[in-house]
Amino acid sequence: MGIKLLDTSQLPMDFKYPNDFQKVVRLNLVDFNLWYIMNEDQVLQRLKGLQMRYTNRLLIPFARRDDNDDIACFEIGKSEEVQIIHDFASSGHEQRKSYSTFWHWFKDAIDEMIEFE
């Protein structure tokens, strides 16, 4: 059983998950030891919290890191960039890193898994 993504009615502003991300989920490549793709309930919970904590950003969370409060998000208006957000940080101090594409984030998540072992 794979991860169920949010449907369009649950996503803000006509957001559509990037095809590369959808492919990874479809292949059930969802757990990378330190990072994992969140399920529908986890995404909805984080989405609600992010909207309250970071009101000036339109973040769509999709993955969480197990060993800290970092989450990987798409951001509306930033094309297919991936934003690493240190959730629960003060507004304005939440940004940890960004990747130009999902594949860049994915490769880094895999590299971190290999290094962790």
N, C-alpha and C positions, 0 to 999 in steps of 0.2 A: 504494500500500500504506500503510495507516494504522498508527497506534500501537496495540499490543496492551496492554490493561490487565491487571493481575493478576486472576486469578479468585478466587473466594471462598475456595478452599482455601489460597491463598497470603497472604491478608489476615488480620490478627489480629482476634480478638473480634467476629466477624460484621460487620465494617466493610463498608459499601456506599458506593461512590463517589456523590457527589451527582449528581442528574440533570442539572444545568446543566453540570457538568464532563464527564459522559458525552456530552452533546450537542456540546460543543466538539470533543471527540476524534472523534466520529462524523462531524462536518463537516470533519475533518482540519485544523482550525485549531490547529496545534501548534508553530509556530515564529514568534516575535515579535521576532526580531533579538537582543535582549538575553536574553530568557527563552525557554525551549523546554520543551515537555512531554517528560518522559523516557520512554524505551521500557522494556519489561518488565525487561530485564537491568539497566539503570541503576537502576530503582526497587528491584529486589531487592538490589542492591549497597548502595545508600544506606540502605534499610530496615534491613539488618543492621548497618551502621555506626552509624546513629542509635540503635538499640536498645542498642548497647554504650556509646556516648558519653553518652547522655542517658537513663539507666535509669529516671528518675522520670517520663518522658513516653512517650506512645504515639502517635508521629508516623508519618504515612503520606505519604511524599514523592511529589510528582507533577511538579514542574517545577524547572528549574535555571537560574540566571542565569550567562551566559557569562563575564562580566567579574569575577566574584568567587566566593566560596564560598557564596553565599546559595542556599537552596532553599525552595520553597514546599511546605507540607505541610498536610494535614488532621490534626486531632488528635482521637483518640477521646475522647469525653466533652465535646467543644466544639462540638457540632452541626455546622453547615456552615462554621464559621470557617476561614479560611486563616491559617496561621502562617508568617511568614518567619523562617527559621532560618539563622544564620550558622554553617554546618557547620564543625566542627573547633574552634570556640570552646570555652573551658572551660565545663563544666556550670554552669548558673546565669547565664551571660553570652551564651547562644546566641540569645536572642529579639531580633529586629530590629524586627518590626512585626507587626500582625495586622489582618485584614480580617474584617468581619462575615459576608460571603458570598463565594462563588467569583466572582460577577459583579463585585464591587468590586475583587477582585484582578485579574481579567481586564481590566477597564477601565484600571486603573493600568498593567498590563503593556503594553497598547496605547498608552497615553499616553506611556510611557517610550520605546517604539519610535519614535513620531513625533518626540519631542523629541531623540532621539539622532541622527536624520537631520539 
